[in-house]
């Protein structure tokens, strides 16, 4: 028996991908793409090699290995502020920038050492191509996650669907921003999703999640998710891996570790003004809504309630409805909401979210969510300086689209799974042991 390897569907998908890549490359060539965050990683790696403090990098002047990654005018103007990502009213940078340090733990600085082995130009090329490849991997992992759902269409198992998804995914704002900034958010998301989408009996499940949390702390909420869904071994494995990254950082960078874990970790402004338009967390939403740079107690209360509600909803999705995919997605959205700063490029979790909505044929919801993460609506309102804190109520949805969309999805998922009675059948199957032919070894 022979199978067709080239079909009209596959040709259309490949053509769409080639066209999307060509247009994206044209945009990159015709406008400045400094990949400023890649320069920060390189400066951190150089600081580690030189025995310097990675939290003492001068982002606006001389820095280890070259000039300041965020020197004035490097990136132009945008919702992240004049000349750089995360500009604000107060701070140490030019134009009143609030960006005066790096936000990653010491373990991440150690991992950034290899970035010093390449020239600045070669590093930029590597990050652009690497992030495009990571987008393809994230799409593949997303389809693997939602493919377990009995309601998922057969098309999710075809390569053409993944190819079209990569072509469209390039234009999602978080993905495009990740590539243009030279960020590592796609890598972190892939690491977490690869680990969590494996069967529960898989060797070392949770280890990669712990490493991801050691690079950037936001995924640490998944440790609580594993423990609350009775995956104690996997949760403890993730916690042990995270602890290992902290200890390694203390061993290699004792002074920087002390500075981060006793000072930097408590500063919500260490990566930029929390109320800047690029920050799509609850902290940023409330700061802009209440017209104050620091929302204080209202944010603390809202973050605690959202964390509790999100984890409860994620647990209910898994335990009561059997929906592992929504358990993972709700935890990811909750983590992005409750962290003090979650820049728009960190919302690359919109890729598996859209995959889950399409897999369940919730086409209108998927179209609305896709529009939210593509529209770049925060460009339509004043996003720089004092005016960004003085927007009227009717402009707030435009400047905080991701946070509001995530809250709506969290509430809808909680309501949806509350209606699911025990024993009525899962919305998607949990990963479990399988035979060599792919059939479950135990009945579901």
C-alpha positions as CSV (number, residue, x, y, z in Angstrom):
1,X,0.0,0.0,0.0
2,X,1.3,3.4,-0.9
3,X,0.5,6.8,0.6
4,X,0.5,10.2,-1.0
5,X,3.2,12.3,0.5
6,X,2.3,15.5,-1.5
7,X,-1.3,16.7,-1.5
8,X,-3.0,19.9,-2.5
9,X,-3.5,20.6,1.2
10,X,0.2,20.2,2.0
11,X,1.3,22.4,-1.0
12,X,-1.1,25.2,0.2
13,X,0.3,24.9,3.7
14,X,3.9,25.1,2.6
15,X,3.1,28.0,0.3
16,X,1.5,29.9,3.1
17,X,4.5,29.3,5.4
18,X,7.0,30.4,2.7
19,X,4.9,33.6,2.1
20,X,4.6,34.3,5.8
21,X,8.3,33.9,6.3
22,X,9.1,36.1,3.3
23,X,6.9,38.9,4.5
24,X,8.2,38.6,8.1
25,X,11.8,38.7,6.7
26,X,10.9,41.8,4.7
27,X,9.6,43.5,7.8
28,X,12.8,42.6,9.7
29,X,15.0,44.0,6.9
30,X,13.1,47.2,6.3
31,X,12.8,48.3,9.9
32,X,15.4,48.3,12.8
33,X,15.5,45.0,14.7
34,X,18.1,45.5,17.4
35,X,17.2,42.3,19.3
36,X,18.0,44.3,22.5
37,X,17.2,41.5,24.9
38,X,19.7,39.3,23.2
39,X,22.3,42.0,23.9
40,X,21.3,41.9,27.6
41,X,21.8,38.1,27.7
42,X,25.2,38.5,26.1
43,X,26.1,41.2,28.6
44,X,25.0,38.9,31.5
45,X,27.1,36.1,30.2
46,X,30.1,38.3,29.8
47,X,29.6,39.5,33.4
48,X,29.7,35.9,34.7
49,X,32.9,35.2,32.7
50,X,34.5,38.4,33.9
51,X,33.6,37.8,37.6
52,X,31.3,40.8,37.6
53,X,27.8,41.3,39.0
54,X,25.2,40.6,36.3
55,X,22.8,42.8,38.2
56,X,25.2,45.7,37.9
57,X,25.1,45.9,34.1
58,X,24.8,49.4,32.8
59,X,22.0,49.1,30.3
60,X,22.4,52.6,29.0
61,X,26.2,53.0,28.9
62,X,29.3,50.8,29.0
63,X,28.6,47.2,29.7
64,X,30.6,44.0,29.7
65,X,31.3,43.1,26.1
66,X,30.1,46.3,24.5
67,X,27.8,49.4,24.8
68,X,24.6,49.4,26.8
69,X,21.9,47.2,25.3
70,X,19.3,49.8,25.9
71,X,21.1,53.0,24.9
72,X,18.8,55.9,24.0
73,X,17.0,55.5,20.7
74,X,18.0,52.0,20.2
75,X,14.5,50.7,19.6
76,X,12.5,53.8,18.8
77,X,9.2,54.5,20.4
78,X,6.4,52.0,21.2
79,X,4.1,50.7,23.9
80,X,7.2,49.6,25.8
81,X,8.3,53.2,26.2
82,X,10.6,55.6,24.4
83,X,13.8,54.0,23.2
84,X,13.4,50.7,25.1
85,X,11.1,48.1,26.4
86,X,9.4,48.9,29.7
87,X,9.9,52.6,29.9
88,X,8.2,54.4,32.8
89,X,7.9,57.7,34.7
90,X,10.6,57.0,37.3
91,X,13.8,55.1,37.3
92,X,17.5,55.3,36.4
93,X,17.3,55.2,32.6
94,X,17.1,58.0,30.1
95,X,13.7,59.7,29.6
96,X,12.7,58.6,33.1
97,X,13.0,54.9,32.3
98,X,12.2,52.4,35.0
99,X,14.4,49.7,33.4
100,X,17.5,49.5,35.5
101,X,18.4,45.9,35.8
102,X,17.8,42.3,34.6
103,X,14.9,40.2,35.9
104,X,16.4,36.7,35.6
105,X,17.8,34.6,38.5
106,X,21.6,34.0,38.6
107,X,21.1,30.5,37.1
108,X,19.9,32.1,33.9
109,X,23.0,34.3,33.8
110,X,25.1,31.2,33.9
111,X,23.2,29.7,31.0
112,X,23.8,32.9,29.0
113,X,27.6,32.4,29.0
114,X,27.5,30.6,25.6
115,X,26.0,33.8,24.0
116,X,29.5,35.3,24.4
117,X,31.0,32.8,22.1
118,X,29.4,34.3,19.0
119,X,29.7,37.8,17.5
120,X,26.8,40.1,18.0
121,X,25.6,39.7,14.4
122,X,25.9,35.9,14.5
123,X,24.0,35.8,17.8
124,X,21.2,37.8,16.3
125,X,20.8,35.5,13.4
126,X,20.9,32.5,15.7
127,X,18.2,33.9,17.9
128,X,15.9,34.8,15.0
129,X,16.2,31.4,13.3
130,X,16.1,29.6,16.7
131,X,12.9,31.4,17.7
132,X,11.2,30.5,14.4
133,X,12.2,26.9,15.0
134,X,11.0,27.0,18.5
135,X,7.6,28.4,17.3
136,X,7.4,25.3,15.1
137,X,8.2,23.1,18.1
138,X,5.6,24.9,20.3
139,X,3.0,24.3,17.6
140,X,3.9,20.6,17.5
141,X,3.8,20.3,21.3
142,X,0.4,22.1,21.3
143,X,-1.1,19.7,18.8
144,X,0.3,16.8,20.8
145,X,-1.4,18.1,23.9
146,X,-4.8,18.8,22.3
147,X,-4.6,15.7,20.1
148,X,-5.5,13.6,23.2
149,X,-8.9,15.2,23.3
150,X,-11.6,12.9,21.9
151,X,-13.3,16.1,20.5
152,X,-10.1,17.1,18.6
153,X,-10.5,16.9,14.8
154,X,-8.5,14.4,12.9
155,X,-6.8,17.3,11.0
156,X,-4.7,18.1,14.1
157,X,-2.7,15.0,13.4
158,X,-1.7,16.1,9.9
159,X,1.5,18.0,9.2
160,X,-0.4,20.5,7.0
161,X,-2.3,21.8,10.1
162,X,1.0,22.4,11.9
163,X,2.5,24.1,8.9
164,X,-0.4,26.5,8.6
165,X,-0.3,27.1,12.3
166,X,3.4,28.2,12.1
167,X,2.6,30.5,9.2
168,X,-0.2,32.2,11.2
169,X,1.6,32.1,14.5
170,X,4.4,34.3,13.3
171,X,1.9,37.2,13.4
172,X,0.6,36.7,16.9
173,X,2.0,39.7,18.8
174,X,3.7,37.8,21.6
175,X,5.5,35.6,19.0
176,X,6.5,38.4,16.8
177,X,7.7,40.5,19.8
178,X,9.7,37.5,21.1
179,X,11.5,37.2,17.7
180,X,12.1,41.0,17.3
181,X,13.4,41.4,20.8
182,X,15.5,38.2,20.7
183,X,13.7,36.8,23.8
184,X,13.8,33.3,25.4
185,X,10.1,33.0,26.2
186,X,9.4,30.5,23.4
187,X,12.2,28.3,24.7
188,X,10.8,28.4,28.2
189,X,7.2,27.7,27.0
190,X,8.5,24.7,25.0
191,X,10.5,23.3,27.9
192,X,7.4,23.5,30.2
193,X,4.9,22.2,27.7
194,X,7.2,19.3,26.6
195,X,7.6,18.2,30.2
196,X,3.9,18.5,31.2
197,X,2.5,16.9,28.1
198,X,4.5,13.7,28.7
199,X,2.8,10.7,30.4
200,X,2.8,10.8,34.1
201,X,4.9,7.7,34.3
202,X,7.7,9.2,32.1
203,X,11.1,9.2,33.6
204,X,12.1,12.4,35.3
205,X,8.8,14.2,34.5
206,X,9.0,17.6,36.3
207,X,12.7,18.0,35.9
208,X,12.5,20.2,32.8
209,X,9.7,22.2,34.5
210,X,12.0,22.9,37.4
211,X,14.8,24.1,35.1
212,X,12.4,26.4,33.3
213,X,11.3,27.9,36.7
214,X,15.0,28.3,37.5
215,X,15.5,30.4,34.4
216,X,12.4,32.6,35.0
217,X,10.3,32.2,38.1
218,X,6.8,32.4,36.4
219,X,6.5,28.7,35.6
220,X,7.0,27.9,39.3
221,X,3.2,27.9,39.7
222,X,3.1,24.6,37.8
223,X,4.7,22.9,40.8
224,X,1.6,23.7,42.8
225,X,-0.5,22.5,39.9
226,X,1.2,19.1,39.9
227,X,0.9,18.7,43.6
228,X,-2.8,19.8,43.7
229,X,-3.6,17.2,40.9
230,X,-2.0,14.4,42.9
231,X,1.2,14.2,40.8
232,X,3.3,14.4,44.0
233,X,6.4,12.7,42.6
234,X,6.4,14.9,39.5
235,X,5.8,18.0,41.6
236,X,8.7,17.1,44.0
237,X,10.9,16.4,41.1
238,X,10.2,19.9,39.7
239,X,10.8,21.4,43.1
240,X,14.1,19.6,43.5
241,X,15.2,20.8,40.0
242,X,14.3,24.3,40.9
243,X,16.2,24.1,44.2
244,X,19.2,22.7,42.3
245,X,19.2,25.8,40.0
246,X,19.2,28.1,43.0
247,X,22.1,26.2,44.7
248,X,24.1,26.2,41.5
249,X,23.6,30.0,41.2
250,X,24.8,30.4,44.8
251,X,27.8,28.3,44.1
252,X,28.9,30.1,41.0
253,X,27.6,33.6,41.7
254,X,27.4,33.9,45.5
255,X,27.2,37.7,45.6
256,X,24.7,38.0,42.8
257,X,22.6,35.2,44.3
258,X,22.4,37.1,47.6
259,X,21.5,40.3,45.8
260,X,18.8,38.6,43.7
261,X,17.1,36.5,46.4
262,X,17.2,39.2,49.1
263,X,16.6,42.4,47.0
264,X,15.9,42.0,43.3
265,X,13.2,39.4,43.6
266,X,11.0,41.8,45.7
267,X,11.3,44.7,43.2
268,X,8.4,44.8,40.8
269,X,10.2,47.5,38.8
270,X,13.5,45.7,38.2
271,X,12.5,45.0,34.6
272,X,10.7,48.2,33.9
273,X,7.7,50.2,35.0
274,X,5.0,47.8,36.0
275,X,2.2,50.0,34.6
276,X,3.8,50.2,31.1
277,X,1.5,49.1,28.3
278,X,3.7,46.1,27.6
279,X,2.9,44.7,31.1
280,X,-0.3,42.6,30.7
281,X,-0.4,41.2,34.2
282,X,-3.0,42.0,36.9
283,X,-0.5,44.4,38.4
284,X,-0.2,46.4,35.2
285,X,-4.0,46.3,34.6
286,X,-4.8,47.6,38.1
287,X,-2.1,50.3,37.9
288,X,-3.6,51.7,34.7
289,X,-7.2,51.2,35.9
290,X,-6.6,52.9,39.2
291,X,-4.3,55.6,37.7
292,X,-1.4,54.9,40.1
293,X,2.1,53.6,39.4
294,X,1.8,51.2,42.4
295,X,-1.6,49.6,43.1
296,X,-0.4,48.1,46.3
297,X,-3.0,46.3,48.4
298,X,-5.7,46.0,45.7
299,X,-3.2,44.1,43.5
300,X,-2.1,41.8,46.3
301,X,-5.7,40.9,47.1
302,X,-6.5,40.4,43.4
303,X,-3.4,38.3,42.8
304,X,-4.1,36.0,45.7
305,X,-7.7,35.5,44.7
306,X,-6.8,34.9,41.1
307,X,-4.1,32.4,42.0
308,X,-6.5,30.5,44.2
309,X,-9.3,30.6,41.7
310,X,-6.9,29.6,38.8
311,X,-5.4,26.6,40.6
312,X,-8.9,25.5,41.8
313,X,-10.1,25.7,38.2
314,X,-7.1,23.9,36.8
315,X,-7.5,21.1,39.4
316,X,-11.2,20.8,38.7
317,X,-10.5,20.6,34.9
318,X,-8.1,17.7,35.5
319,X,-9.7,15.8,38.4
320,X,-13.4,16.3,37.6
321,X,-13.4,16.7,33.8
322,X,-10.3,14.8,32.9
323,X,-9.0,17.7,30.8
324,X,-5.2,17.8,31.1
325,X,-4.9,20.4,28.4
326,X,-7.1,22.9,30.1
327,X,-5.5,22.2,33.4
328,X,-2.1,23.2,31.9
329,X,-3.5,26.2,30.0
330,X,-5.4,27.7,33.0
331,X,-2.3,27.3,35.2
332,X,-0.2,29.1,32.5
333,X,-2.7,32.0,32.2
334,X,-3.0,32.3,36.0
335,X,0.8,32.4,36.4
336,X,1.0,35.2,33.8
337,X,-1.8,37.1,35.5
338,X,-0.4,37.0,39.1
339,X,3.2,37.7,38.4
340,X,4.0,41.4,38.9
341,X,5.3,41.9,35.4
342,X,4.4,39.7,32.4
343,X,5.5,41.5,29.2
344,X,3.4,40.9,26.2
345,X,6.0,38.6,24.6
346,X,5.6,36.2,27.6
347,X,2.1,35.5,26.5
348,X,3.3,33.0,23.8
349,X,1.0,30.5,25.6
350,X,-1.7,31.9,23.3
351,X,-0.4,29.3,20.8
352,X,-1.5,26.2,22.7
353,X,-4.5,28.1,23.9
354,X,-5.7,28.7,20.3
355,X,-4.9,25.1,19.5
356,X,-7.1,23.9,22.3
357,X,-10.0,26.1,21.3
358,X,-9.7,25.0,17.6
359,X,-9.4,21.3,18.7
360,X,-12.7,21.6,20.5
361,X,-14.3,23.4,17.5
362,X,-15.0,26.5,19.5
363,X,-14.4,28.5,16.4
364,X,-15.9,31.8,17.5
365,X,-14.0,31.9,20.8
366,X,-10.8,31.0,18.9
367,X,-11.4,33.8,16.4
368,X,-12.0,36.3,19.2
369,X,-8.9,35.1,21.1
370,X,-6.8,35.2,17.9
371,X,-7.9,38.7,17.2
372,X,-7.0,39.8,20.8
373,X,-3.4,38.4,20.5
374,X,-2.9,39.7,16.9
375,X,-4.5,43.2,17.0
376,X,-1.8,45.0,19.0
377,X,-4.6,47.2,20.4
378,X,-2.3,49.0,22.9
379,X,-0.9,50.9,19.9
380,X,-4.2,52.6,19.5
381,X,-4.1,54.5,22.8
382,X,-1.5,56.8,24.5
383,X,1.1,54.3,25.9
384,X,4.0,56.5,26.9
385,X,4.7,58.5,30.1
386,X,2.0,60.1,32.2
387,X,-0.9,59.8,29.6
388,X,-0.8,56.0,29.9
389,X,-1.8,56.3,33.6
390,X,-4.7,58.7,32.8
391,X,-6.7,56.7,30.3
392,X,-10.5,56.8,30.6
393,X,-12.4,53.6,31.5
394,X,-13.4,52.9,27.9
395,X,-9.8,52.8,26.7
396,X,-8.7,50.3,29.4
397,X,-9.7,47.2,27.4
398,X,-7.5,48.4,24.6
399,X,-4.4,48.8,26.8
400,X,-4.9,45.6,28.8
401,X,-6.3,43.1,26.3
402,X,-4.3,40.0,27.3
403,X,-5.1,40.2,31.0
404,X,-8.8,40.8,30.4
405,X,-9.0,38.0,27.9
406,X,-7.2,35.6,30.3
407,X,-9.6,36.5,33.1
408,X,-12.6,35.9,30.9
409,X,-11.2,32.5,29.8
410,X,-10.5,31.6,33.4
411,X,-14.1,32.5,34.4
412,X,-15.6,30.7,31.5
413,X,-13.5,27.5,32.1
414,X,-14.5,27.5,35.7
415,X,-18.2,27.8,34.8
416,X,-17.8,25.2,32.0
417,X,-16.2,22.5,34.2
418,X,-18.6,23.3,37.1
419,X,-21.3,22.1,34.8
420,X,-19.4,18.8,34.1
421,X,-20.7,16.1,36.5
422,X,-18.4,13.4,37.6
423,X,-18.8,10.3,35.5
424,X,-20.2,12.1,32.4
425,X,-16.9,11.6,30.5
426,X,-13.7,13.6,30.3
427,X,-13.2,16.5,27.8
428,X,-9.7,15.2,27.1
429,X,-7.9,12.1,28.3
430,X,-5.1,12.3,30.8
431,X,-1.7,10.9,29.6
432,X,-1.1,7.4,30.8
433,X,0.8,4.2,30.1
434,X,0.3,2.9,26.6
435,X,1.1,-0.2,24.7
436,X,3.5,-0.3,21.8
437,X,0.5,0.2,19.5
438,X,-0.5,3.3,21.3
439,X,-3.5,1.8,23.1
440,X,-4.0,2.6,26.9
441,X,-2.9,-0.2,29.1
442,X,-5.6,0.6,31.6
443,X,-9.2,1.5,30.9
444,X,-10.3,5.1,31.1
